[in-house]
Amino acid sequence: MKPAYRCWTGVALAWLTLAGALPAQTAAVAAEAASPLAGFDDFVAGAVADWQVPGLVIAVVKDDQVVFAGSYGVRDLATKQPVDGRTLFAIGSTTKAFTAAAVGLLVDEGKLAWDEPVRSYLPAFGVGDPWVSAEIRVRDLLTHRTGLPNADLLWYGQPATTHEILHALTGLAPVTSLRSRFT
């Protein structure tokens, strides 16, 4: 009888040990499964491979806290240097959306107005036409209807300061009339 008793005692102890561990393991698995970012890292890594993206960095911020940060791929195909959180990327025209969203937040906070002259906020702002300089509104800048030509070469790849860029704008003459078309 004693061997059976020992056997059942061992089974009971094993069951109690497992049962005691199950709620903690189940809670951990449930918490991970409930996380909106569960599997996100694997998803991004898979997308990088599937789309043959050389490299990227992602940060997810919630309530002013970074809740996820990941670096994927390489920053240089020749040297195979890995991407890290300090890698700089040229993101092109996506900055227009970021800028418009930031300006929209400032408008919502009452710090800017869409239809206020740009000079209300940047007194040094001006272009090659004095009337246009006085009439350009915040909204005009964001909708590309200032009548000014492409001015990327005034700043792209240049070590110019904001003041220097604003000064260079004073030499830009409009190519269309204000608000007449997208340029």
DRENVEXBA-950756 format. One record per atom (N, C-alpha, C): z, x negated, y negated; atom name. Coordinates in steps of 0.05 Angstrom, whole numbers, plus 5000, padded with zeros to 4 digits. Atoms other than C-alpha are relative to their C-alpha. Layout:
Z; X; Y; CA $
...
% end
This chain:
5000; 4984; 5024; N $
5000; 5000; 5000; CA $
5000; 4983; 4975; C $
4999; 5017; 5023; N $
5014; 4943; 4953; CA $
4973; 4991; 4991; C $
5026; 5008; 5010; N $
4943; 4917; 4953; CA $
4985; 5022; 4985; C $
5014; 4978; 5014; N $
4915; 4985; 4934; CA $
5013; 5005; 4972; C $
4986; 4996; 5025; N $
4968; 4991; 4880; CA $
4991; 4979; 4980; C $
5009; 5022; 5018; N $
4949; 4923; 4852; CA $
4971; 5005; 4991; C $
5028; 4994; 5007; N $
4876; 4943; 4854; CA $
4998; 5021; 4978; C $
5000; 4979; 5019; N $
4888; 5007; 4817; CA $
5013; 4991; 4973; C $
4987; 5011; 5024; N $
4934; 4971; 4768; CA $
4979; 4984; 4984; C $
5021; 5016; 5013; N $
4877; 4922; 4754; CA $
4979; 5018; 4987; C $
5020; 4982; 5010; N $
4828; 4979; 4745; CA $
5011; 5014; 4975; C $
4988; 4986; 5022; N $
4876; 5016; 4699; CA $
5002; 4981; 4976; C $
4998; 5019; 5022; N $
4889; 4953; 4658; CA $
4972; 4994; 4988; C $
5027; 5005; 5010; N $
4814; 4939; 4653; CA $
4990; 5024; 4984; C $
5009; 4977; 5014; N $
4801; 5011; 4633; CA $
5014; 5003; 4973; C $
4986; 4998; 5025; N $
4856; 5010; 4580; CA $
4991; 4978; 4980; C $
5010; 5021; 5018; N $
4830; 4944; 4553; CA $
4973; 5008; 4989; C $
5026; 4991; 5010; N $
4759; 4971; 4549; CA $
5003; 5024; 4982; C $
4996; 4976; 5016; N $
4782; 5037; 4522; CA $
5011; 4993; 4972; C $
4989; 5008; 5026; N $
4822; 5002; 4468; CA $
4979; 4985; 4983; C $
5021; 5014; 5015; N $
4762; 4959; 4450; CA $
4977; 5018; 4991; C $
5023; 4983; 5006; N $
4712; 5015; 4450; CA $
5000; 5012; 4972; C $
5001; 4988; 5027; N $
4734; 5050; 4386; CA $
4993; 4980; 4979; C $
5006; 5020; 5020; N $
4731; 4985; 4347; CA $
4970; 4992; 5002; C $
5028; 5006; 4997; N $
4663; 4967; 4377; CA $
4983; 5023; 4991; C $
5016; 4977; 5008; N $
4637; 5037; 4368; CA $
5000; 5003; 4970; C $
4998; 4998; 5029; N $
4662; 5038; 4296; CA $
4982; 4979; 4987; C $
5017; 5022; 5011; N $
4627; 4971; 4282; CA $
4971; 5007; 5003; C $
5027; 4993; 4995; N $
4563; 4995; 4314; CA $
4992; 5024; 4983; C $
5005; 4976; 5016; N $
4567; 5062; 4278; CA $
4997; 4992; 4970; C $
5001; 5009; 5028; N $
4580; 5027; 4211; CA $
4974; 4986; 4995; C $
5026; 5015; 5004; N $
4520; 4981; 4221; CA $
4977; 5020; 5001; C $
5022; 4981; 4998; N $
4476; 5039; 4242; CA $
4999; 5018; 4976; C $
4998; 4982; 5024; N $
4500; 5081; 4182; CA $
4991; 4985; 4975; C $
5008; 5016; 5023; N $
4484; 5024; 4134; CA $
4971; 5005; 4994; C $
5028; 4996; 5008; N $
4421; 5040; 4095; CA $
4982; 4975; 5004; C $
5015; 5024; 4997; N $
4401; 4967; 4103; CA $
5000; 4989; 5029; C $
5000; 5009; 4972; N $
4411; 4963; 4179; CA $
4972; 4995; 5009; C $
5026; 5007; 4991; N $
4351; 4928; 4207; CA $
4980; 4991; 4978; C $
5018; 5007; 5022; N $
4322; 4913; 4138; CA $
4990; 4971; 5001; C $
5008; 5028; 4998; N $
4322; 4838; 4147; CA $
4978; 4996; 5021; C $
5020; 5003; 4979; N $
4283; 4843; 4212; CA $
4974; 5014; 4992; C $
5023; 4986; 5010; N $
4236; 4894; 4180; CA $
4984; 4982; 4981; C $
5014; 5017; 5020; N $
4220; 4847; 4122; CA $
4987; 4975; 5014; C $
5011; 5024; 4985; N $
4212; 4786; 4168; CA $
4975; 5008; 5015; C $
5024; 4991; 4986; N $
4163; 4827; 4210; CA $
4977; 5005; 4982; C $
5021; 4994; 5020; N $
4124; 4850; 4149; CA $
4988; 4974; 4989; C $
5010; 5025; 5010; N $
4119; 4779; 4124; CA $
4980; 4988; 5020; C $
5018; 5010; 4979; N $
4089; 4758; 4191; CA $
4975; 5017; 5002; C $
5023; 4982; 4996; N $
4044; 4820; 4198; CA $
4980; 4998; 4977; C $
5018; 5000; 5024; N $
4016; 4815; 4127; CA $
4993; 4971; 4992; C $
5005; 5029; 5006; N $
4013; 4738; 4128; CA $
5007; 4993; 4972; C $
4990; 5007; 5027; N $
4053; 4733; 4064; CA $
5012; 4972; 5001; C $
4989; 5027; 4999; N $
4067; 4660; 4048; CA $
5030; 5000; 4997; C $
4972; 5000; 5005; N $
4136; 4674; 4020; CA $
5009; 5020; 4980; C $
4989; 4981; 5019; N $
4181; 4722; 3983; CA $
5030; 4999; 5001; C $
4971; 4998; 5001; N $
4252; 4734; 3962; CA $
5006; 5029; 4993; C $
4992; 4972; 5006; N $
4286; 4802; 3961; CA $
5030; 5000; 4995; C $
4972; 4994; 5005; N $
4352; 4823; 3930; CA $
5003; 5030; 4996; C $
4994; 4971; 5004; N $
4381; 4893; 3934; CA $
5027; 5001; 4986; C $
4976; 4998; 5017; N $
4432; 4910; 3881; CA $
5009; 5029; 4999; C $
4989; 4973; 5002; N $
4477; 4971; 3884; CA $
5027; 4998; 4985; C $
4976; 5000; 5016; N $
4531; 4986; 3833; CA $
5008; 4972; 4990; C $
4997; 5027; 5011; N $
4522; 4917; 3801; CA $
5009; 4979; 5020; C $
4993; 5019; 4979; N $
4535; 4883; 3868; CA $
4975; 4994; 5017; C $
5021; 5007; 4981; N $
4484; 4845; 3910; CA $
5009; 5008; 5028; C $
4993; 4991; 4973; N $
4486; 4881; 3977; CA $
4982; 4988; 5021; C $
5018; 5014; 4982; N $
4428; 4843; 4008; CA $
4984; 4980; 4985; C $
5017; 5020; 5011; N $
4392; 4779; 3993; CA $
4987; 4985; 5023; C $
5014; 5014; 4979; N $
4339; 4747; 4036; CA $
4976; 4984; 4989; C $
5023; 5017; 5006; N $
4288; 4691; 4031; CA $
4983; 4997; 5025; C $
5018; 5001; 4977; N $
4227; 4689; 4075; CA $
4976; 4982; 4995; C $
5025; 5015; 5002; N $
4169; 4642; 4088; CA $
5003; 4974; 4985; C $
5002; 5026; 5014; N $
4147; 4581; 4049; CA $
4991; 5003; 4972; C $
5009; 4999; 5028; N $
4137; 4566; 3976; CA $
4974; 4984; 4995; C $
5024; 5017; 5002; N $
4081; 4517; 3988; CA $
4988; 4997; 5028; C $
5013; 5001; 4973; N $
4031; 4523; 4046; CA $
4996; 4971; 5010; C $
5006; 5028; 4992; N $
4016; 4448; 4046; CA $
5026; 4986; 5009; C $
4975; 5015; 4994; N $
4088; 4422; 4045; CA $
5019; 5015; 5018; C $
4983; 4982; 4983; N $
4119; 4481; 4083; CA $
5029; 5001; 4990; C $
4973; 4997; 5011; N $
4179; 4479; 4036; CA $
5008; 5029; 5001; C $
4992; 4972; 4998; N $
4219; 4542; 4050; CA $
5006; 5012; 4973; C $
4992; 4984; 5023; N $
4229; 4596; 3999; CA $
5031; 5002; 5000; C $
4971; 4995; 5002; N $
4300; 4601; 3973; CA $
5006; 5017; 4975; C $
4992; 4982; 5022; N $
4338; 4642; 3921; CA $
4993; 4989; 4973; C $
5007; 5011; 5026; N $
4316; 4595; 3866; CA $
4970; 4995; 4997; C $
5029; 5003; 5001; N $
4241; 4596; 3881; CA $
4989; 5019; 4978; C $
5013; 4984; 5021; N $
4200; 4620; 3821; CA $
4973; 5010; 5010; C $
5025; 4987; 4992; N $
4142; 4668; 3833; CA $
4986; 5010; 4975; C $
5016; 4986; 5020; N $
4086; 4690; 3788; CA $
4997; 5028; 5010; C $
5000; 4972; 4991; N $
4092; 4765; 3791; CA $
4980; 5017; 4984; C $
5022; 4986; 5013; N $
4035; 4783; 3745; CA $
5008; 5025; 4985; C $
4997; 4976; 5016; N $
4029; 4852; 3716; CA $
5024; 5018; 5009; C $
4977; 4983; 4993; N $
4090; 4880; 3753; CA $
5021; 4998; 4978; C $
4980; 5002; 5022; N $
4130; 4856; 3693; CA $
4996; 5023; 4980; C $
5004; 4977; 5018; N $
4098; 4913; 3653; CA $
5018; 5023; 5008; C $
4983; 4978; 4991; N $
4135; 4964; 3696; CA $
5029; 4993; 4995; C $
4972; 5008; 5006; N $
4201; 4925; 3690; CA $
5006; 5003; 4970; C $
4996; 4999; 5029; N $
4192; 4919; 3615; CA $
5002; 5029; 4990; C $
4999; 4972; 5008; N $
4176; 4993; 3607; CA $
5025; 5014; 5009; C $
4975; 4989; 4991; N $
4236; 5012; 3649; CA $
5024; 4991; 4983; C $
4978; 5010; 5017; N $
4282; 4967; 3608; CA $
4999; 5012; 4972; C $
5002; 4988; 5026; N $
4255; 4994; 3543; CA $
5008; 5030; 5001; C $
4992; 4972; 4996; N $
4263; 5065; 3570; CA $
5031; 5003; 5001; C $
4970; 4999; 4999; N $
4337; 5050; 3584; CA $
5011; 4996; 4972; C $
4991; 5004; 5028; N $
4345; 5024; 3513; CA $
4995; 5025; 4983; C $
5006; 4974; 5014; N $
4312; 5088; 3487; CA $
5021; 5020; 5007; C $
4979; 4981; 4991; N $
4360; 5130; 3529; CA $
5027; 4994; 4988; C $
4975; 5007; 5012; N $
4418; 5091; 3500; CA $
5000; 5002; 4970; C $
5001; 4997; 5029; N $
4394; 5103; 3429; CA $
4997; 4974; 4986; C $
5002; 5026; 5013; N $
4382; 5029; 3416; CA $
4971; 4994; 4990; C $
5028; 5002; 5008; N $
4306; 5036; 3409; CA $
4989; 5028; 4998; C $
5014; 4975; 5000; N $
4258; 5092; 3394; CA $
4970; 4994; 5005; C $
5028; 5004; 4993; N $
4188; 5099; 3423; CA $
4982; 4998; 4976; C $
5019; 4998; 5023; N $
4155; 5115; 3357; CA $
5010; 4987; 4975; C $
4990; 5016; 5023; N $
4193; 5068; 3312; CA $
4982; 4976; 4997; C $
5017; 5024; 5003; N $
4152; 5011; 3281; CA $
5014; 4976; 5013; C $
4990; 5024; 4987; N $
4160; 4946; 3320; CA $
5016; 4983; 4980; C $
4986; 5016; 5021; N $
4180; 4912; 3254; CA $
5029; 5009; 4995; C $
4973; 4991; 5003; N $
4243; 4955; 3254; CA $
5019; 4983; 5018; C $
4984; 5016; 4981; N $
4267; 4912; 3312; CA $
4994; 4970; 4998; C $
5009; 5028; 5003; N $
4227; 4848; 3301; CA $
4987; 4997; 4973; C $
5011; 5001; 5027; N $
4218; 4839; 3226; CA $
4978; 4979; 4997; C $
5020; 5021; 5002; N $
4176; 4776; 3238; CA $
4974; 5008; 5014; C $
5024; 4992; 4985; N $
4125; 4815; 3280; CA $
4977; 5006; 4981; C $
5024; 4995; 5016; N $
4055; 4816; 3252; CA $
4976; 4991; 5015; C $
5025; 5008; 4989; N $
3983; 4810; 3272; CA $
4980; 4994; 4977; C $
5019; 5008; 5020; N $
3919; 4791; 3236; CA $
4993; 5021; 4979; C $
5006; 4979; 5020; N $
3915; 4857; 3198; CA $
5027; 5011; 4991; C $
4974; 4992; 5011; N $
3974; 4874; 3152; CA $
5007; 5030; 5005; C $
4995; 4972; 4995; N $
3965; 4950; 3159; CA $
5008; 5005; 5029; C $
4994; 4997; 4972; N $
3964; 4946; 3235; CA $
5027; 4989; 5006; C $
4973; 5012; 4996; N $
4025; 4900; 3233; CA $
5022; 5020; 4993; C $
4980; 4981; 5009; N $
4064; 4953; 3196; CA $
5000; 5026; 5017; C $
5003; 4974; 4986; N $
4039; 5012; 3239; CA $
5004; 4999; 5030; C $
4996; 5001; 4971; N $
4046; 4986; 3310; CA $
5028; 5009; 5008; C $
4975; 4989; 4990; N $
4100; 5025; 3346; CA $
5007; 4988; 5028; C $
4991; 5010; 4974; N $
4141; 5007; 3408; CA $
4982; 5012; 5022; C $
5017; 4986; 4981; N $
4100; 5059; 3447; CA $
4972; 4987; 5001; C $
5027; 5012; 5001; N $
4035; 5025; 3425; CA $
5000; 4974; 5017; C $
4999; 5025; 4985; N $
4057; 4959; 3455; CA $
5000; 5005; 5030; C $
4998; 4994; 4971; N $
4074; 4990; 3522; CA $
4976; 5014; 5012; C $
5024; 4987; 4990; N $
4010; 5030; 3527; CA $
4975; 4985; 4994; C $
5023; 5018; 5005; N $
3964; 4973; 3506; CA $
4980; 5012; 4981; C $
5019; 4988; 5018; N $
3934; 5011; 3449; CA $
5004; 4990; 4971; C $
4996; 5012; 5026; N $
3948; 4963; 3392; CA $
4973; 4993; 4987; C $
5026; 5009; 5010; N $
3874; 4946; 3385; CA $
4997; 4970; 5001; C $
5001; 5029; 4999; N $
3891; 4873; 3396; CA $
4986; 4990; 5026; C $
5013; 5011; 4976; N $
3851; 4829; 3445; CA $
5022; 4989; 5019; C $
4982; 5012; 4981; N $
3882; 4798; 3507; CA $
5012; 4974; 4987; C $
4986; 5022; 5013; N $
3934; 4748; 3482; CA $
5015; 4983; 5020; C $
4985; 5015; 4980; N $
3957; 4718; 3548; CA $
5000; 4970; 4995; C $
5001; 5029; 5004; N $
3935; 4648; 3528; CA $
5020; 4991; 4978; C $
4980; 5008; 5020; N $
3986; 4650; 3471; CA $
5026; 4993; 5013; C $
4974; 5004; 4988; N $
4043; 4648; 3521; CA $
4998; 4990; 5029; C $
5000; 5006; 4972; N $
4021; 4640; 3594; CA $
4997; 4970; 5005; C $
5001; 5028; 4994; N $
4036; 4571; 3620; CA $
5007; 4982; 4977; C $
4993; 5015; 5024; N $
4059; 4549; 3551; CA $
5030; 4998; 4997; C $
4971; 5003; 5005; N $
4128; 4522; 3533; CA $
5008; 5012; 4973; C $
4995; 4989; 5026; N $
4126; 4564; 3470; CA $
5025; 5017; 4999; C $
4977; 4983; 5004; N $
4188; 4598; 3443; CA $
4991; 5028; 4991; C $
5007; 4973; 5009; N $
4190; 4672; 3425; CA $
4991; 4998; 4971; C $
5007; 5003; 5028; N $
4188; 4652; 3351; CA $
4971; 4989; 4998; C $
5027; 5012; 5002; N $
4125; 4609; 3363; CA $
4979; 5021; 5009; C $
5019; 4979; 4991; N $
4091; 4666; 3401; CA $
4996; 5021; 4979; C $
5002; 4980; 5022; N $
4107; 4716; 3346; CA $
4983; 4989; 4977; C $
5016; 5012; 5022; N $
4078; 4667; 3295; CA $
4970; 4999; 5008; C $
5028; 5001; 4991; N $
4015; 4658; 3337; CA $
4986; 5027; 4998; C $
5011; 4973; 5002; N $
4005; 4734; 3338; CA $
4989; 5006; 4973; C $
5009; 4994; 5027; N $
3996; 4734; 3263; CA $
4971; 4993; 4995; C $
5028; 5007; 5003; N $
3928; 4703; 3273; CA $
4981; 5017; 5016; C $
5017; 4983; 4983; N $
3903; 4756; 3322; CA $
4990; 5024; 4984; C $
5013; 4978; 5014; N $
3854; 4804; 3291; CA $
4994; 5022; 5021; C $
5007; 4978; 4981; N $
3846; 4873; 3324; CA $
4971; 5000; 5007; C $
5028; 4997; 4991; N $
3783; 4884; 3365; CA $
4991; 5029; 5001; C $
5006; 4972; 5002; N $
3788; 4960; 3362; CA $
5021; 5011; 4980; C $
4981; 4988; 5018; N $
3824; 5008; 3316; CA $
5026; 5007; 5015; C $
4974; 4994; 4989; N $
3898; 5022; 3327; CA $
4999; 5027; 5015; C $
4997; 4976; 4983; N $
3910; 5074; 3383; CA $
4973; 5013; 5008; C $
5026; 4988; 4993; N $
3835; 5085; 3394; CA $
4993; 4996; 5029; C $
5006; 5004; 4972; N $
3832; 5056; 3464; CA $
5019; 4978; 5012; C $
4984; 5020; 4985; N $
3867; 5014; 3517; CA $
4986; 4973; 4998; C $
5011; 5028; 4999; N $
3857; 4939; 3508; CA $
5020; 4982; 5010; C $
% end
